[in-house]
Amino acid sequence: MARGWGRSEEDLGAEREQAREAKGAPAGGSVPSDAAIAGKRHSLELSLARIEDLLAKTSNAARRDALESARAEIRERLEGLGRQKGGGGL
């Protein structure tokens, strides 16, 4: 096989991780810790703040639609983290 056309070990590992996530299993094979959940929550909250800032500055309709779609997805992920930790959501 020509060099560069094969699948590397990194690609295979990433594919396995994506398959686990698609099945709903945690990537590490165990329940995520509170610190990991808090880190994900913080990251999502920062992303949400950035998107809302961009929405306030953007007048292009197509760009606004894309940002609103991203905002809705991030809000869903935040709600999912609330359920995962056992909280009542946002």
C-alpha positions in Angstrom: 0.0 0.0 0.0 1.3 3.5 -0.8 2.6 5.5 2.0 0.0 7.8 3.6 -3.0 5.9 2.4 -3.2 3.4 5.3 -5.1 4.0 8.5 -2.9 4.9 11.4 -3.2 3.7 15.0 -4.4 7.2 16.0 -7.2 7.1 13.4 -8.3 3.7 14.7 -8.3 4.8 18.3 -10.3 7.9 17.4 -12.8 5.8 15.6 -13.2 3.4 18.5 -13.8 6.4 20.9 -16.4 7.9 18.5 -18.2 4.5 18.4 -18.2 4.3 22.2 -19.6 7.8 22.4 -22.3 7.0 19.8 -23.4 4.1 21.9 -23.6 6.3 24.9 -20.8 4.7 26.9 -18.3 7.0 28.5 -15.0 7.2 26.6 -12.9 6.0 29.6 -15.3 3.0 30.3 -16.2 4.4 33.7 -18.5 7.0 35.1 -17.0 10.5 34.7 -15.9 12.2 37.9 -17.5 15.4 39.2 -14.4 17.3 38.2 -14.6 16.1 34.6 -18.3 17.1 34.4 -17.5 20.5 35.9 -14.7 21.0 33.4 -17.0 20.1 30.5 -19.7 22.4 31.9 -17.3 25.3 32.2 -16.1 24.7 28.6 -19.6 24.7 27.3 -20.6 27.8 29.3 -17.6 29.6 27.8 -18.6 28.5 24.3 -22.2 29.6 24.9 -21.0 33.1 26.1 -18.9 33.4 23.0 -21.8 32.5 20.7 -24.1 34.9 22.4 -21.5 37.7 22.0 -21.2 36.9 18.3 -25.0 36.9 17.9 -25.1 40.4 19.4 -22.6 41.6 16.8 -23.8 39.7 13.7 -26.4 41.0 11.3 -25.9 38.4 8.5 -29.0 36.2 8.6 -27.2 33.0 7.5 -24.5 33.5 10.2 -27.2 34.2 12.8 -29.0 31.0 11.9 -25.8 29.0 12.3 -25.0 30.6 15.6 -28.5 30.0 16.9 -28.2 26.4 15.9 -24.9 26.1 17.7 -26.4 27.8 20.8 -29.3 25.4 20.9 -26.9 22.4 20.6 -24.7 23.7 23.5 -27.8 24.3 25.7 -28.8 20.7 25.0 -25.4 19.4 26.0 -25.5 21.5 29.2 -28.9 20.0 30.1 -27.4 16.6 29.4 -24.6 17.2 31.8 -27.1 18.3 34.5 -29.0 15.0 34.0 -25.7 13.0 34.0 -24.6 14.4 37.3 -28.1 13.7 38.8 -29.1 17.3 38.9 -32.4 18.7 37.6 -31.0 20.4 34.6 -30.7 24.2 34.1 
